[in-house]
Amino acid sequence: MINQVLEALKNRRSIRKYKTEQIKDEELNAVLEAGTYAPTGMGTQSPLMVVVQDKGTIARLSKMNAAFTADPDGDPFYGAPTVVIVLADSTNRNGFADGCLVMGNLMNAAYSIGLGSCWINRAREMFDTAEGREMLRGWGVEDKYVGVGSCILGYTDCPHPEAKPRKEGYVIRT
């Protein structure tokens, strides 16, 4: 018998089209709380999350991110009204892995309450630039933090994508 958590893990998909309507604070808070409960090496809770809902700041982040893609004029945030930037403590040997677990919790929690989400790469590149470092300092983030990923959140404006078949040999038992 599969429980609700396992079912959600199987059914969550990356969403790449969002309604413009902002998510509710209680939904955002639930997703963020799930992020704070992600496992971290030695329980250090080393990652940070920066929540951005301001349209102008999201547009700036989108442009910064797009600069590292094949389509520098595109919107790698797909119109999502909320972006949660996950940062890792570069002085913590488990910091990046800890941040990846936070990203996973954010996306799975979002799906479980009816929100769409997607992991957007290139956060490390974005925040390694002078502009990115300046943004982090403006948010009060210490220089030791590096980008892990941007978790976009919003109400889905597309049909739920189907899962691709699982590849052969995904699991090796010894």
ABEGO torsion letter per residue (X at the ends): XBBAAAAAAAABBBBABBBABBBBAAAAAAAAAAAAABBBBGGAGABBBBBBABAAAAAAAAAAAAAABABAABBAAGGBABBBBBBBBAABAAAAAAAAAAAAAAAAAAAAAGBBBBBBBGAAAAAABAAAAAAAAAAGBBAABBBABBBBBEBBABBBBBBBBBBBGABBBX
